[in-house]
């Protein structure tokens, strides 16, 4: 049997079966739960899944290699266990091993020999990690005869999300059960489709988590906020193809969820943005969508602004990357917090946030924010799942998240926040802009790099370098697949954009208006970070969407736009002796820096193209042959990028990362074969990433390049749509 990895736990159903029975983690029947774990000999084929479901087990999710979470109403497990392809089945395991609780309470501190009143700083940090770091079921042998400390009568309260199993919706009974167990009034419980949010005492967490309807509980973490020069670096100036006008985002609607916009009214908006706002939605404050912080207005300007800035050299035109697009603004701003930082209100369900924008016409959604930096704010959590859920259900909505600005010199990996870890969004990191005249150094804007070469380097003098502060993804380990993030980078230092006319004097921008450079025009200011980079890429998505519609694609998918952006990206050489970027893909710059001109599609070009289709059954294969007649040069390079929108997965912080539907990209030229995300002699498939790329960089003359997309695993038994973009250069 395969080792099962769930939420950071690892166990062997064969060698640990007796121990699990003694701990009531593996039962003889399913009378205590409507949810079971089923392990199979190999990934289920379509026929096997139909057979399993005919025995009453509805597959909900792929949680570990060859292991499925199923909804199962009968008590008797005999029929399922007798299926020839089933190797192991358990009811209680689904209740005890799935991420029911992701919070370390004082009770767990006692269980690990730590008195909360006597904790050191390092021990206090334990309370900031998720439950799987200290999950007692990981060490089964030591717990068979263990005596636990009595439950503490703590009054500690936390804001908690209680998430139901897939397919369930909140009803009055569930609300009442949670209220009774948590000892709160039902009026204090916020309901959002399949989730409840409540402030409750941590001593009640276990009781609530034991409800069979509950998939898991999770603490709600605070969230924070993570130009003409940048347009040139991104290849976004005067973007056009043969037979088309210049693409400027015409007809496209971009939603920005941020701190608001200027004065928050349609009739009086920044002159470079006025007339472009389709809707203003307040959420963080009742009825108010203005921007006392300034971050949201700057982000909106980086997408759609078109105006003039007064400089000592005269008027300078400043444009966002999609100056003719429209805006939908969703204000999450709640108040100015300590040290001038904006405090945002986390929407109880991101699906509803995205749907509000979608129903208003937006097909691109910019999110230049994420959870605050802590060990429990990384990994794939409920907000990641909600992002993937909406993207899967609404495949024409492009969702972007900023990678964050949490990188420091002594901790170079793993700082991307949970939202940016979602599979189906575009996660954007920050590279450097090109404004050397500003004379701002990295030591002026961050204390995370106290020594050379970063500290005394200018923040915007090398477009081929990464911004040192940009959050990095997980470190690449030889022989181990990881989720590759960020997806892309774009300029994110000293970006000139719109300034809110309603800035609170307590805000960071009011206190440090010239931190990223001096601008003498009160309508504009310089800011930096992955927030700004993400906004610029959102505008690029609007341009690509306009391009595709011009080419006859009536409703471009987010997968196609993501594939085109990544396929056109260029490697970042880096600027320091030991490159902080590197060959793509990597956890620093992802698949490279956006180059919009490289990503455009034209029916008149023989050097660019795409195809979209679906694979409907496991082991089915889609094949396309691209014939290269007269190459642009010799030797030439061929690049193909596969992207698909994967169904949402099980939340797992630092746990085993699995795709629900695994596809593989392969290519053959003459007698040579390559597999995506692999070296040429490695013909295995990447099972962790729904972005896959193949590069042939040594081709010459006429060629027939065969591209294959293989269905390796389809969890829900439904066809999986995909997009492939290719180009020759």
N, C-alpha and C positions, 0 to 999 in steps of 0.2 A: 504494500500500500504506500501511497505517496505521503510524505510528511505534510501536515496541514499547518499553514501559516495564517493566522487570523489576528488582526489588531496587535501585532507584536508578539503574540503567543506562538509557540511551536510545539507540536506534539505528534507522536506516532500512534495511530489508531491500533496498530498491532501490538507493539511492546508495552504500551501504557493502558491497554484496555482494562485490565483488572483494577488498576489504581483509579481509573475514571469511574468505574462502577462503584467502588467504595466511597468515592466523593459525590456520588449521585450526579455525575456529569454524563453518564451514558446509561440510559434506561432500556428495559426490555420492550416497552411499548411507547406510544405517543399520547397517552391519556392526559399528560400534564401540559401539553402545548400543541398549538396548531402549526408549529414551525419545526422543521427538521433539517439536519445536515445529511447530504447524501454524497458519498465518494464513489467514483466509478473507475473502471480499468483505464480509461482514457477519456478525452473530451467527448461529450455526447454527440452522436450523429443526429440528424433530424429524425430518423426513424426511432432511435433509442429514446429521444426526448418525448416523442409521441407515446411510446410504450410506457415510459415512466409516468406521464400524465394520465394515461388510462388507468393506472393503479392509484390515482388520487393525489399524486405529488406534482404540484404546479411549480415549475422552476421560476424563482424570483431573481436570483443573482448568482454569479460566479464569484466565489469568495477566496478560492485558493486553487492550485493546480488539481484538476479533476474533482473538485469539491463544489457542491451547489447548495445554496439555501433554498428550501422549498416550503411552500404552504401546503399543509397536510391536515385534513380534518378527521380521518379515521383514527381509531386508537391502535389498531393492529398494524404492525410494521412488516408482517410476514411476507405479504405479496411483494412489497418493494425489495425486501432483502433477498428474495429468491430470484430476482431478475439476474440473468447471467452476467450483465455488465456492472452490477452494483457490488462493491467490495466492502462497504461499511455504511451504516446508517445509525443515527442517534438523534434523540429528541432533546434531552437536557443540554447536550453540548451546544446547540444553537442558542440556548438561553445563557449559558455560562461563558462561552468563548467569544461570541459576537460582541462588538463594542458597546455593551449595555451601559457602561459608565466610563467616562473619560476624564474623571476628576479625582484627584487625590485628596482625601479628607483627613481630618485628625485621626479618624478611626484607622485608616491605613498606616498613618505614622506610628501609632501604637503597635500595630501588627508587625511592624518592621523594627521594633525596639527603639523608636525615637519618641521621646516625650516632647509634645508640642511646645511646652513652656521652656524647654532646655535646648531647643534646636540651634545649631550654628547657622551661619549664613548659607553654607552649602546644603544643610539639611532643610532649611526653609525653601530652598530652590526646588526640593522634591515636590513641594506642594504646587509648583507651577507646571509640572509635567503631567502627561495624561496617565490614566490608570494602568495602561499596559506596561509602563516602565517598571511597575512594582506589582504586577498582577500575581497574586499568590498561586494561581493555577499553573504558572509556568514551571514551578518546582513541585511537581505532584508528589514525589516520593517523600518530601519533607513535611507534607501537610496531611498525610493520611491520619495521623494521630495528634494533630496540633490543637492546642487550646488558644482561642482568640481572646483578646482583651474585651471587656464589656463595652457595649456601645456608649460613646460619650454623649453627655447631655449638652452638646455644643449649641450655641445660638448663632453660629456663623451662617449667614445667608448669602446666596449667590443667585445671579440671574441665569436660568437654565432653559435650554431648548430640549423639549421632549419630543422625539421623532418617532412616528409610527411606522410600521412595516409598509412596504410598497403595496399599493392597492387599497389601503385603509384611509379613511378620512375622519377628522375629528367629529365626534357627535356628543350629545348631551351626557350620555352615560360615561364616556371616557373622561370628559371634563369633570364630572362629579367624582369619579374614582380618583383622579389625580388630586383634586381639591381635598378629598377626605384623607388620602395618604400623606399629602404634603402639609395638611392642616392650614390651608389658605381658603379664602373666599373665592367662589367661582368667578366673581366679577374681576378678580385680579389676574385671571389667566387670559393671555392673548392667544387667540386662535388663528391659525393660518394653514388652511387645507389639511395637510397631514402632519402638522406640527403644533405644539403648544409651547408658549414661553411664559415663565413664571419666576418670581423671586421666592425662593424657598430655603428652609434650613437644610444644611448639608447632611444632617443626620437622617433625613427622609429620602435621600437619593436612592439607596438600595431598595427601599420599599417600592418606589415609583418604577425603578428599572425592572422589577420583577413582574410587572404587568405583562401579560403575554402579547398584548397589542403593541408594546413599546419595542422599537428596534434598538434605540440607544438614547442616552441622555448626554448632553454636552454643555459645558459652560459657555455663555455668551461673552466673548471677549470684546473690549473696546476696539474701535477702528480709528485709523489716523490717515492723514494725507501722505501719501508716500512722496513767424520770424523769417526773415528773408534768407539769412545764412543757412539755417537748418534746411530750408526747402531745397537749396542747391545741393547740399550734402546728400539728401534723400533722392535726388534725381526727380524732384517734383516741380521744377520750373517749366512752364509752357509744355505740359505733358500732352502729347497727341500722337496719333498714328496716321498712316496714309488714309486720306479720304475722310478724316474726322476733324471737327473743331478742337480747340484746346479744351481738355477736360478740366473742369474747375469744381466738380461736385454738384453740377446742376441737377435738380430733381431728387437729390439724396437727402435723407433726414438722419442726423446723428443725435443720439441721446447722450447727455452728460449728467451723471449722478455725482454731485460734488457739494461744494459749500453754497451754491446758489449763483446768481448772476446779477452783478451791479446793484441797481436799486430794486430789482425784483418785480418790475412792472413793465408791460409791453410798451408803454408810451414814452418811457425815459430810460433808454439803454445806451450803453457805450456806443459812440458814433461809428465805430468799425464793425459793430455787431447788430446795430439797429435794423429792424425789418426782416431779420432772419430767424426770429424766435417763434416757433409754432405753438409751444405750450410751456408754462412754468408750473411745476408741481411742488408745493411745500410738503415736506415730511418731517424733518427734524424739529420744526417749530410750526405751530398751528397758523396757517394762513400767511406765512412769511417765506418768500423765496429770494430775498435780497442776499447780498454777499458781504458780511462784515469781516470776513477773513481775507478775501482777495484771491484765494487759490482757484476757486471755481471759475471766476471771470477770466483769469489767465488761461486756464485750460480751454474754456470755450473759445477764446481768441486764437489759440494755437490750432483749432480746428477750422473756424470759419471767418476769422477777422479779415477785413480788407480796409486799410486806412493809412494815414500818414502820421509819422512821428517827427516832431521838431528836434533837430540835432544841430550842433555847432556848424556842421557842413551844409545845412539846409534841410529840406523835407526829405524824409526817407520813407518809402512805401513799405508797409508791414502787412504780410498776408499769412493766414493760416494755410494749411495744405489743401483745404477744400473751400475756397472763399465764396463759392456760390451755393454751398449746401445750407440746409435749414437745421435749426436746433430744437430739441426737446430737453428742457432743463429740469432735473429732479434735485431739489435741495435737501441734503441730509444734515446740514449744519444744525447743531444744537446750541452750542455756546463756546466762548473762548475759555480754554482751560488754563492750567498753570503754564508759566513760561511762554504765554502767547500762542500756544498750540490750539488749533481748532479741534473741538470735540464733535464728532459726528454721531448720529443716531443710527444704529444698525437696523436695517429693515428686518422685520420678523421672518420674512420669506422672500428671498431674492427672486424666486419665480414670479411673484406678484409685482416686484419692482420692474423686472424686465417686461412683463406683460403690459403694464401700464404704458411703457414707452412704445412697445410694439403696436398696441391698439391706437396709438397716436400717429403711427406711420413710420416710426424709427426702425431702421434695419441694421444700424450700427450702434453699439452701446459702449460708451467710454467710462471706465472706472479707475480713476487715478487715486485709489485708496486701498487699504488693506488692514488686517488686524495688526495691533501693536506688536512690537518685537518681544517674543518670549518663546521658550521651548515648546509651549503648548499651542502656539499659533502657527506652526508649520504642519506639513503633511496634508493628507486628503481628509477633510472634515465635512460637516453637513453643508456649509456654504459652498464648498467645492462641488459637492454632489448636486446642489440646487442649480449651480451654473451649468453643469453638464446635463442636468435634466431638461432645463429650458432649451439649451442648444439642440438637444436631441429631438425634442418635441416641435421646435420651431427652427428647422434647418436653414432658413434664410436670414437668421439674425446673427450678426457677427458681434461677439462679446470680447472686449479687451480689458485686461487688468494690468496695472503697473506692477513690476517686479518688486519694487520697494527700494529703500536707500539704506539698508542695514549692514552693508559689508564693512568690516573693519580689518585692520592689517593682520591681526593674530587669529582671525576666524574667517577664512576666505570662502567657505562653502556653506550651503544649506540655509540661507536666510530668506528665500522666497516665501512669502506668506501663503496661507492656505488657499486664498482665492486664486492666486496666480498658479497654484498647483493643479487646478482643474484641467482636465484633458482637452476640453473642447473650446476653451477660450484662447485668445492670443495674448501671451504674457510678454510684456515689453520691458527690456532693460535700457539703461542709459549709456550711450557713448558720448564722447566729447563733441562739443560744438566748435566752431572756428571763429572766435572773436578775441584774438590775442591782444587787441588794443585796450581791453578792459583791465588788464593787469590784476586780476583776482587769482589768488593761489588757493590750492586745496586746503591748506592750513587755515585759511580765512573762513572757510565754510564748514569744516568738520574737524573734530579732534580724534577721529578714528584712525588717522594715519599720521602719527607724530614724528615719523622719520622719513628720510629720502628713500626712493626718488619721488614719492607721491606728495609729501607735505609742501615742498617748495616748487612743485610743478604748477603751471598755470592751468586753470580749470577749462579753458576753451582755446587751446592752441594746437591741438592735434586731433583731427577728425578721425584718424585711424586708430585711436586709443579708446579704451573703456573709461567711463567715469569710475574712479576707484570705489565710490560709495554704492554703486549699483548692486543690488542684492544678487547673489549667485545661486545657482541651482545645486543639486546634489553632486558630490564628487564622483567622478568616473572611477570605477574599480574594475580591474582586469577580470574578465570572465563573469561579470555580473551586469545585468541589464538594469538601468535606472530610467525613471521618467525624465526626459530631457527638457529642462527649463532653464532660462527663459526661451521663448520661441525666437524672438528677434530683438534687435536693439536699434535705437535711433538717437539722434542728438538730444541730450538732456542736461546740458550745462549752459548757463547764461543764455536762456531763451527769452527773446524779447516778445512780449505779448500784452494783451489788454490789462489795464489796472482798474479795479473796482473803485467807483467814486463814493463808496459807502463803507470804507475800511474802519473797523473799530480801533481806537488808539491803543488798546491793549494787545492787539494781534502782533504776530511775529513780523509781518510785512510793515506795519506802522513803526515798530521798534527798530527794525533793521532794513530799511527800504533799499539800501544799496549793497546788500550782502553779495549779490551775484553780478554787480556792475552798476555804474551810475547812469541813470536816464533822467534828463532834465525836463522831459515832457510829462506832465502829471497824468496823462491818459495811458501811459505805458510804463512797464517795469520789466526788469530781468529777474527770472526765477530759474531754479535748477532742480533736477531730480528725474526719476523715472516717470513721475506724473506728467511732466512736460513731453517726454519722449512718447508716452502712450497717446497723448492727445494728437501729436503729429501723425502717428501711425493710424489713428482713427480717421483722420482726414484722408490719408492715403487709401484706406479701405473704401471711402466714399468715391474717390477717383476711380479705383478699380471697378467698383460696382457700376458706375456710369459707363465705363469702357465696355464692360460685359453686356450691358443693356443695349448699347450702341451696336454691338456685334450680334444681337439677336437673342441673347439669353434673358428671358423675361423675368425670371426670379432667381438671381444668382445665389448659390448656396454659400454658407459660411465656410464650408470645407474647400470649395473652389477658390474663394478669395484668399484663404489661408495658404493653400497650396501655391497659388500664384505669387504671393508675397515672399514665401520662403524660397521658392524656386528662383526668384529673381534677386535674392539677397546676395551680398558680397562678403567674403571673409574679412575680418578685421585683423590686420597684421599685429596690432598692439603697439605700444609706445615705449615700453620699458625693456631693459636687457633680457629679463625673463618674461616672455610675453604674457600679459594679463588677458589676452583674448585667445587666439590660436585657431587651428584648423576647425572648421565646422563639421559636425555640431560639437559644442562644448558647453560646460555649465557657466561660462562667463558671458559670451555673446550669443549663445544659442546657435541658430542657423545662419547668423550673420547680420549685417546692417541692411536695412531696407533700401532698395534702389527701385523706385517706382517705374522708371522707364524700362528697366529689365523685365518687369512683371506684366507689362501691357500685352494684350492679345489683339492680333489683327488677322482678318481673313486673307489679307494680301501678303502675309509673311509666310515663307516656307521654313522659317527658323524658330517659330514659336507655335505652341498649340496646347490643347488640353482634351481630355475626354472624361465623361462621367458615365457611370453605370452602377450596377449592383450585383452582388453575388448572393444567391438565394439559399444554397445548401452547403454544408460542410464539405470541404475538399473540391468544391467547384472552382473553376479557373476562368478568368477573363483574360483574353489575349488581344493585343493590338500590335501591328507592325508599322513602324515609322520608317519611311523610305527617304534617305538622304541623297538627293541628286547632286547638286552642285554646292558643296560646303562653302561657308564664308571664308575659310582659310584652312591651311594645313600645317600642323595638326590642329584639330578643333576639339571642343569639349561638348559633350551632351549631358544634360542634367534632367532628371525626372523626379518629381516629388509627389508622393501619395499621401492624401489626408482623408480621414473619415471621421464622422461625428459618432463617437462611441456612447452607448447607454451609460447612465450613471453607475458608479461602483460603490462598494462597501467602504464607509469611512475607515481610514486606517492611518494612524500617525506613526511615521517611521516603520510601518508594517510592510507586508509583502504587497507589491504593486501588481495588480492584474488588470488586463483589459477584459471587458465583457465580450467583445467580438474582436478576434485577432485575425488580421489580414497580413499578407506578406507580399512584398514587391520584389520581383525578380526581373532580370534583363539578360538577354543573350545577344552577342555580336559575334558572327562567325562561329567559332567553336568555344568561345569564352563565355562564362556566366558570372553574374554578380547578384548578390542579395543586398537589399537596402540596409543601411546603417552597419554594414559589415565590411571587413577587409576583403580583397578579391578572392582569397583562398578560403574564406569562411562562408560556407553555404548554409549556415543556420539562419533562423528568422528571429527578428526582434519581436518579443512578446510583450514589451512594456510600453511601446510608443505608437500612437496613432498618427504620427508624422514619420514618414520614411522616405529616404532619398538615396538615389543611385547616381553616381557621377562617372562617366567615361571621359577621361581627360587626354587620351592619346589616339584619337581616331583620325583617319585620313581617307580621302577619296569617298566614292559613293558607298553607302552602307545600308543594310536593312537591319534596323534595331528592333528587336522583339521585346515588348513590355508585357509582363504577366502580373495579374493581381490574383492571389490565391486566398480562398476562405479557409483559414486554419481552424477556427473555432467560432461558432455562433451560439451564444448562450440562450437567447430567447427563441431560437428557431425561426426568426424573421429575416428577410433579406436585409443586407447591409449595403447602403449606398456609399459610393466613394468618388473622389475626384483625383485626377492625375494631371499635373501641369508639366510641360517639358519645354526645353529651349536648347538651341545650338548656338555656340559663340566661339 
